[in-house]
Amino acid sequence: MPVAMVLQIVAPLDVVCSQGAQALAPLARGTRWAGVIELLTMPAHWPALRDLLQERLHKQS
């Protein structure tokens, strides 16, 4: 739940968040997080992440 709340709060900053992910991408190469960070370098993927979390939260309720 806290992650979903934070993602909703930063929703207007999707472009900034994707740029932050781009900055982290070189540091994550070779780790299990590399794929996740690579996906989050695109601003359009942030709303999809929020939707997936919301869907999962509704299923658990």
Backbone bond lengths (Angstrom), bond angles and torsions (degrees), N, CA, C in turn:
res aa  C-N    CA-C-N  psi(-1)  N-CA   C-N-CA  omega(-1)  CA-C   N-CA-C  phi
1 M - - - 1.442 - - 1.530 112.23 -
2 P 1.332 120.37 -44.73 1.471 119.01 -180.00 1.527 112.73 -60.54
3 V 1.329 117.62 -35.57 1.460 120.10 179.73 1.525 110.12 -65.14
4 A 1.314 116.93 -42.42 1.461 120.74 179.05 1.527 110.70 -62.95
5 M 1.320 117.06 -38.35 1.465 120.39 178.71 1.526 111.00 -66.01
6 V 1.314 116.99 -43.33 1.469 120.56 179.56 1.527 110.15 -63.76
7 L 1.328 116.87 -41.50 1.462 119.52 179.36 1.521 111.82 -64.75
8 Q 1.326 117.27 -34.01 1.466 120.12 176.49 1.526 110.74 -69.12
9 I 1.318 116.60 -37.61 1.461 120.78 -179.60 1.530 110.92 -66.24
10 V 1.319 117.16 -41.48 1.472 120.54 -177.40 1.527 112.48 -88.41
11 A 1.317 118.57 8.15 1.467 121.87 -178.79 1.528 113.21 -52.20
12 P 1.325 119.72 -42.50 1.475 118.29 178.79 1.534 113.28 -67.52
13 L 1.301 117.05 -11.40 1.464 121.32 -176.72 1.526 112.33 -107.43
14 D 1.318 118.12 29.72 1.468 121.14 -177.95 1.522 112.18 -56.34
15 V 1.326 117.00 -39.96 1.466 120.19 -179.34 1.528 110.19 -66.08
16 V 1.319 116.50 -42.69 1.467 120.70 179.39 1.529 109.90 -65.39
17 C 1.321 116.80 -41.82 1.467 120.27 178.64 1.529 111.17 -63.45
18 S 1.332 116.92 -38.86 1.464 118.92 178.95 1.528 110.61 -67.70
19 Q 1.326 117.47 -33.70 1.459 120.13 176.21 1.528 110.77 -68.73
20 G 1.324 116.85 -35.44 1.459 120.48 174.78 1.519 110.97 -63.94
21 A 1.331 116.04 -39.87 1.467 119.87 177.06 1.524 110.61 -64.53
22 Q 1.335 116.79 -36.54 1.465 120.10 177.22 1.523 111.04 -64.12
23 A 1.319 116.36 -35.82 1.465 120.01 178.43 1.524 111.21 -69.02
24 L 1.330 116.86 -32.25 1.462 121.01 -179.63 1.531 113.31 -82.90
25 A 1.314 117.10 -19.94 1.467 121.09 -174.60 1.530 113.22 -54.28
26 P 1.332 119.77 -46.07 1.482 117.83 179.59 1.525 113.10 -63.60
27 L 1.314 117.00 -29.62 1.464 120.32 -179.87 1.524 112.15 -74.88
28 A 1.317 116.53 -22.65 1.462 120.67 -175.97 1.524 113.25 -95.51
29 R 1.310 117.68 -4.85 1.476 119.56 -179.60 1.518 110.59 -55.67
30 G 1.329 113.96 133.00 1.453 119.61 178.35 1.521 113.98 85.31
31 T 1.326 117.74 0.83 1.461 121.12 177.67 1.519 109.75 -107.80
32 R 1.299 116.92 171.08 1.460 119.78 179.27 1.524 112.17 -71.91
33 W 1.317 117.81 -14.79 1.469 122.04 180.00 1.514 112.84 -86.18
34 A 1.315 118.00 -9.10 1.464 121.91 -175.60 1.531 111.84 -57.71
35 G 1.309 117.67 -43.09 1.465 121.33 -179.94 1.509 112.84 -65.91
36 V 1.315 116.05 -40.78 1.468 120.73 179.28 1.519 110.27 -65.47
37 I 1.306 116.28 -47.31 1.464 120.50 -178.94 1.519 110.40 -64.42
38 E 1.315 117.37 -38.27 1.462 120.63 178.73 1.531 110.58 -60.81
39 L 1.324 117.04 -41.75 1.466 120.44 178.16 1.526 111.90 -64.96
40 L 1.312 116.77 -36.05 1.461 120.42 -176.60 1.529 113.19 -81.49
41 T 1.322 117.86 2.19 1.461 119.45 175.47 1.531 111.56 -77.75
42 M 1.320 117.00 -8.45 1.469 121.60 178.06 1.525 109.55 -102.14
43 P 1.325 118.38 123.19 1.467 120.62 -178.80 1.530 113.54 -57.11
44 A 1.312 118.02 -31.05 1.468 120.90 -178.40 1.527 112.52 -69.49
45 H 1.314 118.16 -17.57 1.466 120.54 -178.76 1.527 112.56 -82.31
46 W 1.315 118.30 -19.12 1.461 120.83 -179.92 1.531 112.27 -64.95
47 P 1.344 120.04 -44.18 1.470 118.81 176.36 1.530 112.11 -62.70
48 A 1.329 116.56 -35.71 1.464 119.67 178.22 1.527 110.65 -63.79
49 L 1.324 117.06 -39.41 1.464 120.82 177.48 1.527 110.60 -62.87
50 R 1.335 116.04 -43.96 1.471 119.43 177.71 1.524 111.05 -61.13
51 D 1.324 117.03 -42.75 1.465 120.81 179.53 1.521 111.78 -62.56
52 L 1.330 116.74 -42.08 1.468 120.01 178.83 1.523 111.62 -63.42
53 L 1.322 117.03 -41.50 1.465 120.11 178.50 1.516 111.57 -66.06
54 Q 1.333 116.98 -42.23 1.463 120.19 178.55 1.526 111.04 -62.62
55 E 1.325 116.16 -42.08 1.464 120.39 178.68 1.529 110.76 -61.40
56 R 1.313 116.17 -42.89 1.470 120.07 -179.77 1.531 111.12 -66.24
57 L 1.334 116.86 -39.41 1.462 120.48 178.31 1.519 111.48 -64.14
58 H 1.337 117.13 -38.15 1.467 120.44 179.13 1.518 111.35 -68.57
59 K 1.337 117.21 -34.09 1.461 120.57 177.99 1.526 111.64 -67.87
60 Q 1.339 116.51 -34.36 1.450 120.66 -178.67 1.533 111.82 -75.35
61 S 1.312 116.46 -24.53 1.480 119.93 -177.05 1.497 112.39 -74.83
